[in-house]
């Protein structure tokens, strides 16, 4: 249960706040009455995502990069809680640009950790990823049962978790990592070669085109609607001392194959006559992703309130309408 009074009396910094997850976080916090500072360099985030917040008294936009330490230090001054979402995303993109991912995801996160430690932030919540489970074939995925990482992106998230624990143990900065499992929902960019699968498929069907499934389509994912992730971030920020230095699975407790996803979208959009195309497997992708969220339930009080199908309906409504 989230204490709304604490939110109203607190100052949050959301890094990557103009991006998909970050903008949804900013919106929720502003609506709750919290004072929200949004840091983003607009390299992948879009000002349109937060345009409706710019005239709010309890919202401030800071254009800057986490790669610059002085920017980080200034941004966290006077902040109670940091929700660190800024990162270079996409497993396949990381296979092409490992140096970029090292700079942004590792050095940038370290900058934020150090700045937050210096400014005595109450809690530092950061985005990790289900990709840290790597080649582990165990299902469901459970904290403490990780395999070998399969991409530079996954390696950066593993490094973030190690630094997070280090800063909690040595520098007394309470950190909480959230291992996101295939987040989807409004404001997720459907365009470009590295777009996530749900918005990419939806946009293809809306254009009456056939989406391309990488591989045989039997790979499964624990798709998690954005509202659940937003809730998890706030719960983590307000969590007890026992969560410091830990990382938690944030998912919906579901397992959906890409073939099932396509079939469901075709039913909902009435485009079952479109023939699906298949391409080669993507390098660095894991075959199956299905989370055990027991630890997050017990220690964060996390409960996914929006099911996969409910979230898909909400996402479809957003992509089909004005996308504001």
BELPE-V593500 format. One record per residue. N is the residue number from 0. RES is the residue in one small letter. OMEGA is omega in whole degrees, 0 to 359 (* if undefined). Layout:
[[N | RES | OMEGA] [N | RES | OMEGA]]
//
This chain:
[[0 | x | 182] [1 | x | 179] [2 | x | 184] [3 | x | 178] [4 | x | 177] [5 | x | 179] [6 | x | 182] [7 | x | 183] [8 | x | 187] [9 | x | 176] [10 | x | 182] [11 | x | 168] [12 | x | 176] [13 | x | 175] [14 | x | 187] [15 | x | 188] [16 | x | 177] [17 | x | 178] [18 | x | 183] [19 | x | 182] [20 | x | 183] [21 | x | 181] [22 | x | 176] [23 | x | 176] [24 | x | 180] [25 | x | 181] [26 | x | 181] [27 | x | 181] [28 | x | 177] [29 | x | 179] [30 | x | 180] [31 | x | 178] [32 | x | 179] [33 | x | 172] [34 | x | 189] [35 | x | 172] [36 | x | 184] [37 | x | 178] [38 | x | 180] [39 | x | 178] [40 | x | 177] [41 | x | 176] [42 | x | 174] [43 | x | 175] [44 | x | 183] [45 | x | 180] [46 | x | 178] [47 | x | 181] [48 | x | 183] [49 | x | 184] [50 | x | 182] [51 | x | 180] [52 | x | 189] [53 | x | 181] [54 | x | 179] [55 | x | 182] [56 | x | 184] [57 | x | 179] [58 | x | 177] [59 | x | 178] [60 | x | 177] [61 | x | 178] [62 | x | 182] [63 | x | 186] [64 | x | 176] [65 | x | 178] [66 | x | 179] [67 | x | 185] [68 | x | 181] [69 | x | 176] [70 | x | 179] [71 | x | 182] [72 | x | 179] [73 | x | 184] [74 | x | 183] [75 | x | 180] [76 | x | 179] [77 | x | 183] [78 | x | 176] [79 | x | 186] [80 | x | 175] [81 | x | 173] [82 | x | 190] [83 | x | 181] [84 | x | 184] [85 | x | 180] [86 | x | 167] [87 | x | 183] [88 | x | 175] [89 | x | 176] [90 | x | 182] [91 | x | 178] [92 | x | 180] [93 | x | 179] [94 | x | 180] [95 | x | 187] [96 | x | 183] [97 | x | 181] [98 | x | 177] [99 | x | 183] [100 | x | 175] [101 | x | 184] [102 | x | 186] [103 | x | 190] [104 | x | 180] [105 | x | 180] [106 | x | 179] [107 | x | 178] [108 | x | 177] [109 | x | 175] [110 | x | 182] [111 | x | 178] [112 | x | 181] [113 | x | 179] [114 | x | 180] [115 | x | 177] [116 | x | 180] [117 | x | 183] [118 | x | 176] [119 | x | 176] [120 | x | 183] [121 | x | 181] [122 | x | 179] [123 | x | 180] [124 | x | 183] [125 | x | 181] [126 | x | 169] [127 | x | 186] [128 | x | 175] [129 | x | 180] [130 | x | 179] [131 | x | 179] [132 | x | 171] [133 | x | 185] [134 | x | 177] [135 | x | 181] [136 | x | 182] [137 | x | 175] [138 | x | 355] [139 | x | 178] [140 | x | 184] [141 | x | 179] [142 | x | 182] [143 | x | 181] [144 | x | 183] [145 | x | 175] [146 | x | 177] [147 | x | 182] [148 | x | 188] [149 | x | 182] [150 | x | 174] [151 | x | 178] [152 | x | 180] [153 | x | 179] [154 | x | 180] [155 | x | 180] [156 | x | 175] [157 | x | 177] [158 | x | 177] [159 | x | 181] [160 | x | 179] [161 | x | 177] [162 | x | 178] [163 | x | 179] [164 | x | 179] [165 | x | 181] [166 | x | 176] [167 | x | 185] [168 | x | 188] [169 | x | 186] [170 | x | 175] [171 | x | 172] [172 | x | 181] [173 | x | 180] [174 | x | 175] [175 | x | 177] [176 | x | 179] [177 | x | 180] [178 | x | 182] [179 | x | 175] [180 | x | 172] [181 | x | 181] [182 | x | 177] [183 | x | 178] [184 | x | 185] [185 | x | 180] [186 | x | 175] [187 | x | 187] [188 | x | 180] [189 | x | 189] [190 | x | 177] [191 | x | 184] [192 | x | 183] [193 | x | 180] [194 | x | 178] [195 | x | 191] [196 | x | 185] [197 | x | 178] [198 | x | 180] [199 | x | 179] [200 | x | 180] [201 | x | 181] [202 | x | 178] [203 | x | 180] [204 | x | 179] [205 | x | 176] [206 | x | 182] [207 | x | 179] [208 | x | 180] [209 | x | 175] [210 | x | 178] [211 | x | 176] [212 | x | 175] [213 | x | 181] [214 | x | 186] [215 | x | 179] [216 | x | 179] [217 | x | 175] [218 | x | 186] [219 | x | 181] [220 | x | 177] [221 | x | 185] [222 | x | 188] [223 | x | 183] [224 | x | 187] [225 | x | 182] [226 | x | 177] [227 | x | 180] [228 | x | 177] [229 | x | 179] [230 | x | 181] [231 | x | 179] [232 | x | 181] [233 | x | 177] [234 | x | 180] [235 | x | 179] [236 | x | 184] [237 | x | 185] [238 | x | 183] [239 | x | 182] [240 | x | 185] [241 | x | 180] [242 | x | 186] [243 | x | 177] [244 | x | 184] [245 | x | 175] [246 | x | 187] [247 | x | 172] [248 | x | 175] [249 | x | 186] [250 | x | 183] [251 | x | 182] [252 | x | 180] [253 | x | 180] [254 | x | 184] [255 | x | 177] [256 | x | 178] [257 | x | 176] [258 | x | 178] [259 | x | 178] [260 | x | 180] [261 | x | 180] [262 | x | 180] [263 | x | 179] [264 | x | 179] [265 | x | 178] [266 | x | 185] [267 | x | 183] [268 | x | 178] [269 | x | 181] [270 | x | 182] [271 | x | 182] [272 | x | 180] [273 | x | 182] [274 | x | 183] [275 | x | 178] [276 | x | 178] [277 | x | 177] [278 | x | 179] [279 | x | 174] [280 | x | 178] [281 | x | 178] [282 | x | 177] [283 | x | 181] [284 | x | 173] [285 | x | 185] [286 | x | 184] [287 | x | 180] [288 | x | 182] [289 | x | 193] [290 | x | 163] [291 | x | 183] [292 | x | 182] [293 | x | 181] [294 | x | 178] [295 | x | 178] [296 | x | 185] [297 | x | 188] [298 | x | 178] [299 | x | 186] [300 | x | 183] [301 | x | 173] [302 | x | 177] [303 | x | 185] [304 | x | 179] [305 | x | 179] [306 | x | 179] [307 | x | 183] [308 | x | 176] [309 | x | 179] [310 | x | 179] [311 | x | 177] [312 | x | 180] [313 | x | 180] [314 | x | 179] [315 | x | 179] [316 | x | 182] [317 | x | 182] [318 | x | 181] [319 | x | 184] [320 | x | 192] [321 | x | 176] [322 | x | 177] [323 | x | *]]
//
